[in-house]
Amino acid sequence: MEIQDVVRQYALCFLPAKSLCRFKTVSKEWLRWINCPFFVHTQTNHFRHISGLFCQFPGESPSFMSLNPVAYGVPIPTLCFLPEPVDARTSCNGLLGCQSRLGDNAYYICNPVTEGWRMVPKPNLYHGPETAIALAFEPDILNFEAQYELVCAVTLPDRTALQFEIYSSRTNSWRVCNAVFLELDALPLNGDGFYTRGFVYWETKSGAVLVFDLKEEEYGIVSLPPSRKPTGALTDMRGELCYLLPHKEDDAWSIEVYGNMDMSLQCIIPLHSEFLGHLIDGECRALAFVNDDTLIITLGTKVIAYHARAHRMEWVSDARTDGFVKYFPYVNSLCTCGPFHAWRSLVSVRFDPQLIHKSLSTWIYWFKDGCLRIIDY
């Protein structure tokens, strides 16, 4: 194979969506390849790098803060390609979960890169303004069509309790779980949650974490550290649930990392003052821990990416301090969020032998119930 063929078939799938959109102009062959459904599926499974943060200010359109504007971006961060104004509420592996501000407050699942979207059917339960949600999407090499779930913790109107209602893209329908959350001391929830490795996590205002097992559809409670503050953040750190808490001693800031089921102190990440400069006097708020070694924090009026291993700081954006703002990590992926029309797509795709052979594994593409499946044997 020539070098350009090696790059096209084996390297492009590790790149973010913004870079791939630029590379469509290299040649007609690259354009066809990047638009090919098989390549979209491969890129969704190979590119998992957190690319930035979607931000939602109350009463305003969503916005996007890129960790690297040259490599990562979305064409319309306000999501105005959707049929009505929405608030962005949750994100998972390239897909966003949004809710309309009008009418029935319908839920939408969308990809802000491709501008593809799906309107979620009306749920069975009444989802009031206190309903907390989380999007669960785990790309799978064996499932050509993206399969995701929207998990909602719904406050029952007749009693102080929560019930879980889940939307599944597989069936395009809702189901109500049997589990009912009756721990009155732990309510209410402190906003929307996030998904990682089969579990959904919501922070409560009473100093605990509501954990929901998506497979078994059961819940549990994890206590947060007693020293928690509004400037702390519950986050996924290298695949584990952690709590980040800013701490200032004398003229030095540090981030205390709590983890395990008992939320004990695991480590302290110092924010070296020589890299923070004049920002040392500002208020520090933890937002997330991303990509194995990067802390996303606000310090004063700045959003900063602090690389813990290299002790290097990068300015990301100016921070808003007025009102409550939500930040959630986002992956610059080409993943699809609607049903895949396999026959129509295959008509326009020219098969390449490299599509059905990779290293020592053989990939077989076959149809079942109108969807394209992939088997590795």
C-alpha positions in Angstrom: 0.0 0.0 0.0 1.1 3.5 -0.7 1.5 5.9 2.2 -1.6 8.0 1.4 -3.7 4.8 1.4 -2.3 3.8 4.8 -3.1 7.2 6.3 -6.6 7.2 4.8 -7.5 3.7 6.0 -5.7 3.4 9.3 -4.9 6.9 10.7 -7.9 9.1 9.9 -10.2 7.3 12.2 -8.2 8.5 15.2 -8.7 12.2 14.4 -11.5 14.5 15.6 -14.5 15.5 13.5 -13.3 19.1 12.8 -10.0 17.9 11.3 -11.8 15.3 9.3 -14.2 17.9 7.8 -11.1 19.8 6.6 -9.6 16.7 5.2 -12.6 16.2 2.9 -11.1 18.7 0.6 -7.9 16.7 0.0 -9.4 14.7 -2.8 -12.6 13.1 -4.0 -11.5 9.8 -2.7 -10.9 11.2 0.8 -14.3 12.9 0.6 -16.0 9.6 -0.2 -14.1 7.7 2.5 -14.9 10.2 5.3 -18.6 10.3 4.3 -18.7 6.5 4.2 -20.9 5.0 7.0 -18.2 2.4 7.7 -15.7 5.1 8.4 -18.1 7.0 10.6 -18.6 3.9 12.6 -14.9 3.3 13.0 -14.1 6.9 14.0 -16.9 6.8 16.6 -15.2 3.7 18.2 -11.6 5.0 18.0 -11.8 8.6 18.9 -12.8 9.1 22.6 -10.7 12.2 23.4 -12.5 14.9 25.4 -12.4 17.9 23.0 -14.0 20.7 25.0 -16.9 21.7 27.2 -20.5 22.5 26.2 -21.8 25.3 28.4 -25.3 26.2 29.3 -26.2 29.5 30.8 -29.8 29.9 32.1 -32.1 31.4 29.5 -29.4 31.5 26.8 -28.4 29.3 23.9 -25.7 26.7 24.5 -22.1 27.5 23.7 -18.9 25.4 23.2 -15.4 25.9 24.6 -12.8 24.0 22.6 -9.6 22.7 24.3 -7.9 23.1 21.0 -9.8 25.4 18.5 -7.5 24.3 15.6 -8.5 20.6 16.0 -11.8 20.5 17.8 -15.0 22.4 17.0 -18.7 22.3 16.0 -20.2 24.3 13.2 -23.3 25.6 15.2 -22.6 25.5 18.9 -26.0 27.2 19.7 -27.8 24.1 18.3 -30.1 26.2 16.3 -30.4 23.5 13.7 -32.9 21.8 16.0 -36.6 22.6 15.3 -37.0 24.7 18.5 -34.8 26.4 21.1 -33.3 24.0 23.6 -31.1 23.8 26.7 -28.2 21.4 26.5 -28.3 19.2 29.6 -26.1 16.1 29.2 -23.3 14.7 26.9 -21.8 11.3 26.3 -19.2 10.2 23.8 -20.2 12.7 21.1 -23.9 12.9 21.6 -25.8 15.6 23.4 -29.1 15.3 25.3 -31.2 18.5 25.1 -34.6 19.7 26.2 -36.9 22.1 24.5 -37.8 25.3 26.3 -41.3 25.4 24.7 -44.5 23.4 24.8 -44.1 19.9 26.2 -40.4 20.4 26.9 -39.5 17.6 24.5 -36.1 15.8 24.7 -33.7 15.7 21.7 -30.6 13.7 21.1 -28.2 15.3 18.6 -24.7 15.4 17.2 -23.6 19.0 16.9 -21.0 18.1 14.3 -23.2 16.4 11.8 -26.3 18.3 12.9 -28.2 15.0 13.0 -30.9 14.7 15.6 -33.7 12.6 16.9 -36.8 13.8 18.8 -37.5 11.5 21.8 -41.1 10.3 22.2 -43.2 11.7 25.0 -42.4 9.8 28.3 -45.0 7.9 30.3 -44.3 9.8 33.5 -44.6 13.5 34.1 -41.1 15.0 33.9 -41.3 18.2 35.9 -38.5 20.9 36.1 -36.8 19.0 39.0 -36.2 15.9 36.8 -32.5 15.0 36.5 -31.3 13.3 33.4 -28.1 11.6 32.0 -27.3 10.3 28.5 -25.7 6.8 28.4 -23.9 6.0 25.1 -21.1 3.5 24.8 -19.9 3.0 21.2 -19.7 -0.7 20.3 -17.7 -2.1 17.3 -20.3 -4.9 16.9 -23.2 -2.5 16.6 -23.2 -0.4 13.5 -26.1 1.8 14.6 -25.5 3.9 17.7 -27.5 2.6 20.6 -28.0 4.9 23.6 -30.3 5.5 26.5 -31.6 8.6 28.3 -31.9 7.9 32.0 -34.3 10.2 33.9 -34.7 10.4 37.7 -38.3 11.6 38.0 -39.7 13.1 41.2 -43.1 11.6 41.8 -45.7 14.4 42.3 -47.7 12.6 45.1 -44.8 11.8 47.4 -41.2 12.6 48.1 -39.6 9.8 46.0 -37.8 9.2 42.7 -38.7 6.8 40.0 -36.4 6.0 37.0 -37.7 6.2 33.5 -35.4 5.2 30.6 -35.6 5.9 26.9 -33.9 3.4 24.6 -32.9 4.1 21.0 -33.2 0.4 20.3 -36.9 0.4 20.7 -37.5 4.1 20.4 -39.7 3.9 23.5 -39.7 4.5 27.3 -39.8 2.0 30.1 -40.4 2.7 33.8 -38.1 0.8 36.2 -39.4 -1.0 39.2 -36.9 0.6 41.5 -38.2 3.5 43.6 -35.8 5.8 45.4 -37.2 6.4 48.9 -34.2 7.8 50.7 -35.8 11.0 51.9 -32.6 12.2 53.6 -30.7 12.2 50.2 -33.2 14.2 48.2 -33.3 16.4 46.1 -30.8 15.9 43.3 -28.3 18.7 42.5 -28.8 18.9 38.7 -28.2 16.5 35.9 -25.8 13.5 36.1 -23.3 11.7 33.9 -22.7 8.1 32.7 -19.5 6.0 32.8 -18.9 2.2 32.6 -22.5 1.1 33.1 -23.4 3.5 35.9 -25.2 6.8 36.1 -24.2 9.3 38.9 -26.2 12.2 40.3 -25.0 14.5 43.1 -27.6 15.3 45.7 -27.9 18.5 47.8 -27.6 16.5 51.0 -23.9 15.5 50.4 -24.4 12.1 48.7 -24.2 10.5 45.3 -27.1 8.6 43.8 -25.7 5.7 41.8 -27.9 3.9 39.2 -26.8 0.5 37.8 -28.1 0.7 34.2 -27.8 -3.1 33.6 -29.5 -4.3 36.8 -31.7 -1.2 37.1 -30.9 -0.8 40.8 -29.6 2.2 42.8 -27.3 2.8 45.7 -25.9 5.7 47.7 -22.3 6.9 48.1 -21.4 9.6 50.6 -19.4 12.7 49.5 -16.5 13.9 51.7 -17.7 16.1 54.6 -15.5 19.0 53.4 -17.4 19.2 50.1 -18.1 22.7 48.8 -20.1 24.3 45.9 -16.8 24.7 44.1 -16.2 21.0 44.0 -17.1 18.6 41.1 -18.1 15.0 40.7 -16.3 13.6 37.7 -15.0 10.6 35.9 -11.2 10.2 36.5 -9.6 7.4 34.5 -12.8 5.4 34.5 -13.5 5.8 38.2 -15.9 8.1 40.2 -14.0 10.9 41.9 -14.7 14.2 43.6 -12.5 17.2 42.9 -12.3 19.8 45.7 -10.2 23.0 45.3 -8.2 23.9 48.4 -6.2 27.0 49.2 -3.4 27.2 51.8 -1.4 30.4 52.2 -0.9 31.5 48.5 -1.1 28.1 46.9 -4.1 26.3 45.3 -4.4 22.6 45.1 -7.0 20.1 44.0 -7.9 17.3 46.5 -9.0 14.1 44.7 -11.4 11.9 46.6 -12.4 8.4 45.4 -13.3 4.8 46.1 -16.7 3.8 47.7 -15.9 5.7 50.9 -14.8 8.8 49.0 -11.5 9.0 50.9 -8.7 11.3 49.9 -6.7 9.7 47.2 -4.2 12.3 46.1 -3.5 16.1 46.0 -2.7 17.8 42.7 -0.8 21.1 43.3 -1.5 24.1 41.1 1.9 25.6 41.0 1.7 29.4 41.5 4.4 30.2 39.1 2.2 29.0 36.3 -1.0 30.6 37.6 0.5 34.1 37.9 -1.9 36.9 38.9 -4.9 34.4 38.9 -3.8 33.0 42.2 -6.1 35.5 44.0 -9.2 34.4 42.2 -11.8 31.9 43.3 -11.1 28.4 42.1 -13.9 26.0 40.9 -13.3 22.5 39.6 -15.2 21.5 36.5 -13.9 18.1 35.3 -10.9 15.8 34.9 -10.4 14.8 31.3 -8.0 12.8 29.1 -6.1 11.1 31.9 -4.1 14.1 33.2 -6.0 17.4 32.6 -7.9 19.3 35.1 -10.5 21.8 33.9 -11.0 24.6 36.4 -12.2 28.1 36.6 -9.9 30.5 38.4 -11.1 34.0 38.7 -12.7 34.9 35.4 -10.7 32.3 33.3 -11.4 28.7 32.3 -8.1 26.9 32.5 -6.9 23.4 31.4 -4.1 22.4 33.8 -2.0 19.5 32.7 -1.1 17.8 36.0 1.9 15.7 34.8 3.6 18.5 32.9 2.6 21.3 35.4 1.5 23.3 32.3 -1.5 25.7 32.1 -3.5 26.5 29.0 -6.1 29.3 28.8 -9.4 27.9 27.4 -11.9 30.7 27.6 -13.2 33.6 29.7 -15.5 32.4 32.5 -19.0 33.8 33.2 -19.6 34.5 36.9 -23.2 35.7 36.7 -25.8 33.1 37.5 -25.6 29.3 37.5 -23.7 27.8 34.5 -23.4 24.1 33.6 -20.3 22.6 31.9 -20.1 19.1 30.6 -17.3 17.4 28.6 -17.8 16.7 24.9 -16.1 14.3 22.4 -15.7 15.6 18.8 -17.2 12.5 17.1 -19.0 11.7 13.9 -21.4 9.3 15.6 -25.0 9.1 14.3 -28.0 9.5 16.6 -30.8 8.4 14.3 -31.7 5.1 12.6 -29.3 3.9 10.0 -30.8 3.2 6.6 -28.5 0.4 5.5 -29.8 -0.3 2.0 -29.7 3.3 0.8 -26.2 3.8 2.2 -24.8 0.7 0.7 -26.0 1.7 -2.8 -23.6 4.7 -2.7 -20.7 2.9 -1.1 -18.0 1.2 -3.2 -16.7 -1.8 -1.2 -13.0 -1.9 -0.7 -11.3 -5.2 0.3 -9.7 -3.3 3.3 -13.2 -2.8 4.7 -13.6 -6.6 5.3 -10.1 -7.4 6.4 -8.1 -5.9 9.2 -5.0 -7.5 10.7 -5.9 -11.1 11.7 -9.6 -10.4 12.2 -12.3 -10.8 9.5 -15.3 -8.5 9.6 -18.6 -9.7 8.1 -21.4 -7.3 7.4 -24.9 -8.7 7.4 -28.5 -7.6 7.6 -31.0 -8.3 10.4 -34.3 -6.4 10.8 -33.1 -3.8 8.4 -30.0 -2.9 10.3 -26.4 -3.5 9.3 -24.5 -5.6 11.9 -20.9 -6.5 12.3 -19.5 -9.8 13.5 -15.8 -10.5 14.3 -14.7 -14.1 14.3 
